[in-house]
Amino acid sequence: MEKKINIDGLELTYDETGPDGGAPVILMHGWGCDHTTVVSIANALNSKLKVYSLDLPGHGKSQEPPEPWGIEKFTELVEKFAREKRIQSPILIGHSFGGRISILVASRNHINKVVLVDSAGIKPHHSLKYYVKVYSFKSAKKILPYILGKKRAEKVIDAWRGKAGSADYRQSSPMMRAVMSICVNEDLKRFMPSIKAPTLLLWGENDTATPLSDAKKMEKLIPDAGLVSFPDCGHYSFLDNPGQFRAVIQSFLLK
């Protein structure tokens, strides 16, 4: 059942399914998605577990943050959601961007179990070409207003940003673009050794957004972690191989 909750003046939409009294699960989708994207994960668990599937701020029907947020602000919101709903020791499931939040929440709270699905959290290493493009862009932002004037420069810079950015970036609002720029540059490796809950890493072997090498780093850094990867699957492993994904996650969480 889709519901709404107001946290610190921000309206958050979430879907609540499963039996009252079932162990609580907080399920978080990836960037540019909403709770409907991960409904197959909720459906695999809500016969026995109480699943709270969030539309993260700026996604789905939830309001955008009032200012550019980093992962800390998203984490604080999820922690406040848990307190408002009186959720104790939840299971955390995070896909991609939702995995970032799961990592930080799990590093400082009592958590039952964690499932990271093709999760972000490892800052990527970029080529020289990437850094040349980034620093050229930053230089242009400083210089163009003096050459073209402020308003014209803003239009040129925005067009350049739109062409150069990822599809997720181009499809985001100006506020969420700012949020994304902050979050993708946050490396969460330092928090991973503090995760005490049993952690399952589920990954597509052909994932190019968050490569399998990231999962292997997480497996080494998180004390009680295990990795299951799916051949011929990409960044949405739960959609690419729903049968095996369902079997593995049910084995970890329901048995």
C-alpha positions as CSV (number, residue, x, y, z in Angstrom):
1,M,0.0,0.0,0.0
2,E,1.4,3.4,-1.1
3,K,1.7,5.9,1.8
4,K,3.2,9.3,2.6
5,I,5.1,10.6,5.6
6,N,6.5,14.1,6.3
7,I,10.0,14.2,7.7
8,D,11.5,17.6,8.6
9,G,9.1,19.3,6.1
10,L,9.9,16.9,3.3
11,E,7.1,14.7,2.0
12,L,8.3,11.1,1.4
13,T,6.3,8.4,-0.5
14,Y,6.8,4.8,0.3
15,D,5.1,1.4,-0.3
16,E,4.3,-0.8,2.7
17,T,3.6,-4.5,2.2
18,G,3.8,-7.7,4.1
19,P,2.4,-9.0,7.4
20,D,2.4,-6.9,10.6
21,G,4.8,-8.4,12.9
22,G,7.1,-9.6,10.1
23,A,10.8,-8.6,10.4
24,P,11.1,-5.1,8.9
25,V,12.9,-4.5,5.6
26,I,13.9,-1.0,4.3
27,L,14.2,-1.3,0.5
28,M,15.9,1.5,-1.4
29,H,16.1,1.8,-5.2
30,G,18.8,3.2,-7.5
31,W,19.2,6.7,-9.0
32,G,16.5,7.8,-11.4
33,C,14.2,5.0,-10.3
34,D,11.5,4.6,-7.6
35,H,9.9,1.9,-5.5
36,T,8.2,0.4,-8.5
37,T,11.6,-0.5,-10.0
38,V,12.4,-2.8,-7.2
39,V,8.8,-4.2,-6.7
40,S,10.0,-7.7,-7.7
41,I,12.4,-7.7,-4.7
42,A,9.6,-6.6,-2.4
43,N,7.3,-9.3,-3.8
44,A,10.0,-12.0,-3.2
45,L,10.0,-11.2,0.5
46,N,6.6,-9.8,1.6
47,S,5.0,-13.1,2.3
48,K,6.9,-13.2,5.5
49,L,8.6,-9.8,6.0
50,K,7.3,-6.3,6.4
51,V,8.8,-4.4,3.5
52,Y,9.0,-0.6,3.5
53,S,10.0,0.4,-0.1
54,L,11.0,4.1,-0.3
55,D,10.8,6.7,-3.0
56,L,14.0,8.4,-2.1
57,P,14.0,12.3,-2.1
58,G,13.9,13.6,-5.6
59,H,12.6,10.3,-7.0
60,G,9.2,8.9,-7.7
61,K,6.6,10.9,-5.8
62,S,8.9,12.1,-3.0
63,Q,9.9,15.8,-2.9
64,E,13.3,16.9,-3.9
65,P,15.8,17.9,-1.1
66,P,15.6,21.6,-0.3
67,E,19.3,21.9,-1.1
68,P,22.0,19.8,-2.7
69,W,22.4,16.7,-0.4
70,G,25.3,14.3,0.1
71,I,24.9,10.8,1.3
72,E,24.9,11.9,4.9
73,K,21.6,13.8,4.5
74,F,19.9,10.9,2.7
75,T,21.1,8.6,5.5
76,E,19.8,10.9,8.2
77,L,16.4,10.9,6.5
78,V,16.2,7.1,6.4
79,E,17.2,6.9,10.0
80,K,14.5,9.4,10.9
81,F,12.0,7.4,8.8
82,A,12.9,4.3,10.8
83,R,12.4,6.1,14.1
84,E,9.0,7.6,12.9
85,K,7.8,4.1,11.9
86,R,9.3,2.6,15.1
87,I,11.4,0.2,13.0
88,Q,14.1,-1.5,15.0
89,S,17.0,-3.6,13.7
90,P,15.8,-3.6,10.1
91,I,17.1,-5.6,7.1
92,L,18.5,-3.1,4.6
93,I,18.3,-3.7,0.9
94,G,19.9,-1.2,-1.5
95,H,20.2,-1.2,-5.2
96,S,22.9,1.1,-6.8
97,F,22.4,4.5,-5.2
98,G,20.2,2.9,-2.5
99,G,23.2,0.8,-1.7
100,R,25.2,3.9,-0.8
101,I,22.7,4.8,1.8
102,S,22.5,1.2,3.1
103,I,26.3,1.2,3.6
104,L,26.3,4.4,5.7
105,V,23.1,3.4,7.7
106,A,24.6,0.0,8.5
107,S,27.9,1.4,9.5
108,R,26.4,3.2,12.6
109,N,23.2,1.4,13.5
110,H,22.1,-1.9,14.8
111,I,21.0,-3.7,11.6
112,N,19.7,-7.3,11.2
113,K,21.1,-8.0,7.7
114,V,22.2,-6.1,4.7
115,V,21.8,-6.9,1.0
116,L,23.7,-4.7,-1.5
117,V,22.5,-5.1,-5.1
118,D,24.9,-3.8,-7.8
119,S,25.7,-1.2,-5.2
120,A,27.5,2.1,-5.6
121,G,29.9,3.3,-2.9
122,I,33.3,2.8,-4.4
123,K,34.7,5.9,-6.0
124,P,35.7,5.1,-9.6
125,H,39.1,5.6,-11.0
126,H,39.0,7.7,-14.1
127,S,41.2,8.1,-17.1
128,L,43.4,11.2,-17.9
129,K,40.8,12.1,-20.6
130,Y,38.1,12.3,-18.0
131,Y,40.1,14.6,-15.8
132,V,41.0,16.8,-18.7
133,K,37.2,17.1,-19.5
134,V,36.3,17.9,-15.9
135,Y,39.0,20.6,-15.4
136,S,38.2,22.1,-18.8
137,F,34.6,22.4,-17.7
138,K,35.5,24.0,-14.4
139,S,37.8,26.5,-16.1
140,A,35.0,27.4,-18.6
141,K,32.6,28.0,-15.8
142,K,35.0,30.6,-14.4
143,I,36.0,32.2,-17.6
144,L,32.9,32.3,-19.9
145,P,30.8,34.7,-17.7
146,Y,33.5,37.4,-18.4
147,I,33.5,36.7,-22.1
148,L,29.8,36.1,-22.8
149,G,28.1,37.6,-19.9
150,K,26.5,35.7,-17.0
151,K,23.1,34.7,-18.6
152,R,24.6,33.6,-21.9
153,A,27.4,31.8,-20.2
154,E,24.9,29.9,-18.0
155,K,23.1,28.6,-21.1
156,V,26.3,27.5,-22.8
157,I,27.5,25.7,-19.7
158,D,24.2,24.0,-19.1
159,A,24.2,22.8,-22.7
160,W,27.8,21.5,-22.4
161,R,26.9,19.8,-19.1
162,G,23.9,18.1,-20.6
163,K,25.9,16.7,-23.6
164,A,28.8,15.6,-21.5
165,G,26.9,14.0,-18.5
166,S,25.5,10.5,-18.2
167,A,21.9,9.7,-19.1
168,D,21.0,9.8,-15.4
169,Y,22.6,13.2,-15.1
170,R,20.9,14.6,-18.3
171,Q,17.4,13.4,-17.2
172,S,17.7,14.9,-13.7
173,S,16.5,18.3,-12.6
174,P,19.0,21.0,-11.8
175,M,18.7,20.3,-8.0
176,M,19.2,16.5,-8.5
177,R,22.1,17.1,-10.8
178,A,23.8,19.0,-8.0
179,V,22.9,16.1,-5.6
180,M,24.3,13.6,-8.0
181,S,27.6,15.5,-8.5
182,I,28.1,15.4,-4.7
183,C,27.1,11.8,-4.2
184,V,29.1,10.1,-7.0
185,N,32.3,11.6,-5.7
186,E,31.8,10.2,-2.1
187,D,33.9,7.2,-1.5
188,L,32.4,5.0,1.3
189,K,35.2,2.5,1.7
190,R,36.1,3.9,5.1
191,F,32.7,3.0,6.5
192,M,32.5,-0.6,5.3
193,P,34.7,-2.2,8.0
194,S,32.2,-0.8,10.6
195,I,29.3,-2.9,9.1
196,K,28.7,-5.7,11.7
197,A,25.6,-7.2,10.1
198,P,25.8,-10.2,7.8
199,T,26.0,-8.8,4.3
200,L,25.1,-10.3,1.0
201,L,26.4,-8.8,-2.2
202,L,24.3,-9.6,-5.3
203,W,25.9,-8.6,-8.6
204,G,25.6,-8.8,-12.4
205,E,28.9,-9.9,-13.8
206,N,28.5,-7.6,-16.8
207,D,27.6,-4.6,-14.7
208,T,29.4,-1.5,-16.2
209,A,27.9,1.1,-13.9
210,T,29.2,-0.5,-10.7
211,P,31.6,-3.2,-11.9
212,L,32.1,-6.6,-10.2
213,S,35.5,-5.4,-9.1
214,D,33.7,-3.0,-6.7
215,A,31.8,-5.9,-5.2
216,K,35.0,-7.8,-4.6
217,K,36.5,-4.7,-2.8
218,M,33.3,-4.5,-0.7
219,E,33.5,-8.2,0.1
220,K,37.1,-7.7,1.5
221,L,36.2,-4.6,3.5
222,I,32.9,-5.7,5.1
223,P,33.7,-8.2,7.9
224,D,30.8,-10.6,7.4
225,A,30.2,-10.4,3.6
226,G,29.6,-12.9,0.9
227,L,29.3,-12.3,-2.9
228,V,27.0,-14.0,-5.4
229,S,27.4,-12.9,-9.0
230,F,25.1,-13.7,-11.9
231,P,26.6,-14.4,-15.4
232,D,25.2,-12.4,-18.4
233,C,23.6,-9.9,-16.0
234,G,24.1,-6.1,-15.9
235,H,23.4,-3.4,-13.4
236,Y,19.9,-4.6,-12.8
237,S,20.7,-8.2,-11.9
238,F,17.4,-8.6,-10.1
239,L,15.6,-7.9,-13.4
240,D,18.1,-9.7,-15.7
241,N,17.9,-13.0,-13.8
242,P,14.8,-12.8,-11.5
243,G,14.6,-16.5,-10.8
244,Q,18.1,-17.0,-9.4
245,F,18.0,-13.7,-7.7
246,R,14.8,-14.5,-5.9
247,A,16.1,-17.9,-4.8
248,V,19.4,-16.4,-3.4
249,I,17.8,-13.5,-1.6
250,Q,15.1,-15.7,-0.1
251,S,17.7,-18.2,1.1
252,F,19.6,-15.4,2.8
253,L,16.6,-13.6,4.4
254,L,13.8,-16.2,4.8
255,K,15.6,-19.3,6.0
